Amino acid sequence: METVAHPRLRPGVLEDRRYQAAIAEAAVETNTLAVLPTGLGKTAIALRLIAEQLRRFPTQSVLLLAPTRPLVLQHAESVRKTLLGPSPVVLTGAVSPDARAELLAPPQVVVATPQVIGNDLASGRFPLQTFSLIVFDEAHRARGDYPYVAIARANAEGPNARVFAITASPGSQITAIREVWHNLGIQRFEYRTLTDPDVRPYVHDIGFETLPVAVPSEVQHLGILLRAAAKRQQEALAAMDFLPANVGSKRELLELGTRLHGELARARSRGESPPARIWSAVTHHAAAMKALHAVELAETQGVGAVREFLERQASVRQSPASRGFLGDPDVVEVRRILETLQLEHPKLKAAVRLVTETIARSPEARTIVFTQYRQTAERLVEEFRRAGDSRVRAARFVGQASKDDDVGMSQKDQGQLLEQFRAGTINCLVATSVAEEGLDVPSTDLVVFYEPVPGVVRTIQRRGRTGRVRAGRVVVLVAEGTRDEGLDRASRSKERRMHEMLERVEAELRGSGVPAPPARAVQRQLEEYRAP
C-alpha cells in the first residue's frame, strides 16, 4: 500500500488514493463540496487538505466542524494520529466559554461542534480571522437555521477562509443541495460513486437485496382491528370538515396535525383560549396517530412491540386522546387478544438466521442489525441469546438519551462497546440510528435493515457500514403487505433521484464554467452494487 508523503503528515499513516488526492488538490484552491458514499474516506481527504493548508499558511489555524460531540472527539483523534504538530484543540459544550477563549492561539487545528463556534462568534469570542480553512463535516446539515449557516456567513463577510464541505448525501431534492451550496459559498463540486474509474480500485463489492417476510395471519388481524380504530377517528375529523371523506393517508394526517397545532399556537399568541372545536380535532387526530403507530408496530416490529406500546399508554396519566384510543372497541379487542397471543414477528428469526449463517461461514465476521426502535433492539438481543449459538455475541448499541425505563448508553459505554466490536469480543451490534452517522463503526461483513428507512441519507449511511475492507452484504427485511413495502420503494426512488439530481448539478456547473468532475451515467436503482 502506497502512503501519502507530506511534511505535515506522519509517514505511513494515510493510504495514497488517487481520487482522494485529486479532490484534496482541487479543494486547496477552491471552496469545494465533496459528495462521496460512506466508506470512501472523506475524513482522509480533509486530513490531506488540512496538512497542505498548514504548510501553506504556517501562522494560521484550521477549523474542523462536526455535528456531534462523539464525532468531534473521533475527528480529534484522527488529527492527533495523522498530523505532525501540536495536539488538536477540542471545543464542545463541555468546555466553558472563558476556557475556550484561552485555548485559541494560532497556529493550531481546532475541532469543534458548530453550536459552540456559532455561540462564540455571536458573543465576539471566536477569532475567525485567524483561520485559513474551515471543514464542514456532514455538510448536508447546512440549511435553515443550523449553525453551519451562520458560521459560513461570518466567514464570507470576514476572513473568507477556504471552505471544504463533505457529505455522503445532500438529500434527494435539488433545492436542498442548492441551499447547501449557497449557504457555504461553494464554488466547486466533486462527486464520486463506487463505480467511478478512480474509485473502483479501492472499493469492494456490496450485495444489496430485499428479503420479503410473510406476516402471520394473527398479526394481520391485529392490523385490521387497529386500522378500524384509526378510521373511526378519521371519520370523526371528516365529519368536522378537517379531513376529506375516506382519507387514509398518514401524510394527510400529519399535515392536519401541523395545521391544528398552528391554530393552537396562534390562539395562545393572541392570549385567547383555542376553540373547543380545535381541541376536539386535536384529540381525534392524536388518537388516530396512536392507532396508526400501533398498526406499524404490529405489522413491522412484532406482537411484543405493540403490546408494550399499549401497556405504556394504559400505565401513564391518560390524556383525552389516550382515553379515546384505548376505549375504542377494536383496541379493547386487540388488548384482549394480546393477553394470550404468544407469537413474535418472523423478522426476528430472519435477522437471527442471517447473522448466524454469516458468522458460521466466517467466524471473524462482524455484523450489524439496524432497527428503528430500542425495544426491538432489546428483543433482538434476547432472540440471539435464546438461539443459543455461542458463536454469535450480540449487544445492543443505542443513543445517550434515557426515556422512561429505557436507559441510554453514555459516550464512554458506546466507545467501549465499539472497541469490543473491533476486537471481536462482540461480533453483532444491534443498533438504532446512533450507529448511522459519524461514529467510527468498524467495517462489517453484513448489515441488516430490520425495516426499510425512507431517508436517502440514512440508507446510504447504514449501507456504508459494509464493503470497506472486503466484500459485504446488505439485506433489507420487508414485511409483505405492510408499510415496509412503500418505504422500501420510496428509499430506492429517492436514491435514484439523488443521483439524477447530482448529475443535473454537474451539468449546470459545466454549463456555467464552474469546474466539475466528468459526467457519468445516472446510477439507476442500485446498479452500482453487484451481488457477491
Sequence and secondary structure as in RCSB ss.txt:
>XXXX:A:sequence
METVAHPRLRPGVLEDRRYQAAIAEAAVETNTLAVLPTGLGKTAIALRLIAEQLRRFPTQSVLLLAPTRPLVLQH
AESVRKTLLGPSPVVLTGAVSPDARAELLAPPQVVVATPQVIGNDLASGRFPLQTFSLIVFDEAHRARGDYPYVA
IARANAEGPNARVFAITASPGSQITAIREVWHNLGIQRFEYRTLTDPDVRPYVHDIGFETLPVAVPSEVQHLGIL
LRAAAKRQQEALAAMDFLPANVGSKRELLELGTRLHGELARARSRGESPPARIWSAVTHHAAAMKALHAVELAET
QGVGAVREFLERQASVRQSPASRGFLGDPDVVEVRRILETLQLEHPKLKAAVRLVTETIARSPEARTIVFTQYRQ
TAERLVEEFRRAGDSRVRAARFVGQASKDDDVGMSQKDQGQLLEQFRAGTINCLVATSVAEEGLDVPSTDLVVFY
EPVPGVVRTIQRRGRTGRVRAGRVVVLVAEGTRDEGLDRASRSKERRMHEMLERVEAELRGSGVPAPPARAVQRQ
LEEYRAP
>XXXX:A:secstr
  B   TTB TT SB  HHHHHHHHHHHHS EEEE  TTS HHHHHHHHHHHHHHH TTSEEEEE SSHHHHHHH
HHHHHHHBSSS  EEE TTS HHHHHHH  SS EEEE HHHHHHHHHTT   GGGEEEEEEESGGG STT HHHH
HHHHHHHTT  EEEEEES   S HHHHHHHHHHHT  EEEE  TTSTTTGGG   EEEEEEEE   HHHHHHHHH
HHHHHHHHHHHHHHTTSS TT   HHHHHHHHHHHHHHHHHHHHTT    HHHHHHHHHHHHHHHHHHHHHIIII
I HHHHHHHHHHHHHS   HHHHHHHTSHHHHHHHHHHTT     HHHHHHHHHHHHHHHH TT  EEEE S HH
HHHHHHHHHHHHT TT  EEEE  S  BTTB    HHHHHHHHHHHHHTS  EEEE GGGTSSS    BSEEEES
S  S HHHHHHHHTTBSSSS EEEEEEEETTSHHHHHHHHHHHHHHHHHHHHHHHHHHHHHHT           T
TTT    
